[in-house]
Amino acid sequence: MSDIKKMSDKDIWKISMRWTLFRSLVWNYEKMEAAGYLITVGKQLDRLYKDDEQARLHAYEVESQFFNCETNLANIIFGMDLAIQEEFGEDGLEMAQAVKTSLMGPFSGIGDTLFSSVIAVIFGSIAVTTGLEGNYIGTIIWLIWLWFMPFVLRPWLSV
């Protein structure tokens, strides 16, 4: 697989945007965010396995397994998963799946606590307090935070 071109910054940005837009498109209780995961990495899998149809189908099958992770830290998993497959090809699918499975829980615990319980409460408190005083700056700060996460922080976490 050494002849495969590594992911560019543009590829990483596209992966992050696909995750932002499609992560819960086909959410279900059996596999949770697995369909969104496959949609997110699908174009990279097509690029990695363009010459081997069986390997590509096998990669699709592996990547469509159960996935449930805090959305902001999931990009780290995408980066590791695709880097392993770039390096080892189909032989690295089992390792990539193990990394993905082993990091879902810890990243969800850390991410939910950090992003949902701490940072969101801080920005929300600022927005509410300043809004009650008749100032719109808090709402603007809240909106900036909401756009900062998916469009600035998530792509950076994929690197």
Salt bridges, closest charged atoms under 4 A:
ASP46 OD1 - ARG56 NH1 3.63
GLU53 OE1 - ARG56 NH2 2.61
GLU63 OE1 - LYS100 NZ 3.17
GLU86 OE2 - ARG47 NH2 2.90
GLU87 OE1 - LYS6 NZ 3.95
GLU90 OE2 - HIS58 ND1 2.97
